[in-house]
Amino acid sequence: MSEAVFSGASSDAWAELGGLPPIPPAPPLLTAEEALWLAMLLQALNRVVTEPGSGDRAFLRDLRGKHPDCLTERQRAHVMRLAWRYRHQIKPALRPGRDPDQEAKCSRNCM
């Protein structure tokens, strides 16, 4: 291949390779019920008592005011881990049913 393909100097470089690469599909959005539950969970987690200066507090502070659809999958997974960690300080209706880390381990090991 030519040097122009890697340097970005030629706009025809992508045409030589067969066009633009395909755009990956967007991640699935949450349903309205899931988004509402996650928003309520985030509000509840912002009221829990955490250790001063902890990473949990900083993470939750960074998520304040964000719509649940704007969270990445990793952020949602971390929110679930925090909900499990502080489950005794939040309402029973908002608590996760099982430990998300154990659930992930089981799904990997049970296959």
N, C-alpha and C positions, 0 to 999 in steps of 0.2 A: 504494500500500500504506500501511498505517497505521504510525504512529511506533512502536507497540508491537512490531512485527516486528523492528525493529533494536535496540531498547533491551533486549529480553529481559524486559520487564515482564509480558507476557501469556504464559501457558502455552498458550493457544489459538493463538498465532501460527503454530506449526508446522502445526497442523491446518488453518489457513487456507491455508497453502502446499501442502497435500496430504500432510501427515505428516512424519515424520522423514526426513532424507536417508539414502540407502542406506549401509550400512556397507561400506567397501572390503574386498575379500578379503585374508586374511592372506598374507604372503609364503610361498612354498613352503619347507618345512623341508628341511634337508639329509638325505641318506640316512645311514645309520649309518656306512658306509664313508667318505663325505665328511667327516662330523663327526669321525671318528677321525683321518683324515689332517690335517684342519685343526688339531685339538688337538695333534697331534704336531708340526706345522709351527710352531705358536705356541710350543711348548716349545723347539724348536730355535732359533727367532728370539730367544728370551729369553737364549740363551747366546752369541749372536754379539757381536763387539766392535764397538761403535758409538762415535762421537765423544762425549766428555763433554758433557752438557747438550743433546744434539741432540733434535730433535722425534721422530725415530724411536725413541729410547730411551724418551721420555715416553709415546708412543703405545703401545708394547709393554708398558710398565709398567702402563698403565691397563687393558690387556686381560688381565692376569694373573688367572687363576682364573675367567674367564668361559667359559661353555659356548659352543661354536661356533654353536649355534642362536640364541644371544642376540645375535650380531653382525648389524649391518645390512649391506646389500649394499655400501655405500660402504666400511665397515670391512673387509669381506672383500676388496674390490678393493685397498684399501691394503695389506692383509697380503700379497696376491699381488705387489704392486709391491716391497714390502720383501723378500720371498723372492727376487725376481729380483735386487735390488740386492745382497743378501748371499748369493747362491747359492753362492759359493766357500767359505763358512764352514759350510754345512749339508750333511747327508748327501745323496748323489746321489738316493736314493729319495724324498726330500722336495722336491727342486728342481722348480720349474715347468719345463715343456718349452720354452716360448717366452716372450719378453718380452710381458707383458700389455698394455703401452702400444702396442707395435707391432701386436699382434693386434687391439686395438680400432680403431686407425687403419686397418688393412687392411679390417676388416669395414665401416667407414663409407665408405671410398673405393672399395671393390671392388663396391659395390652398383650 
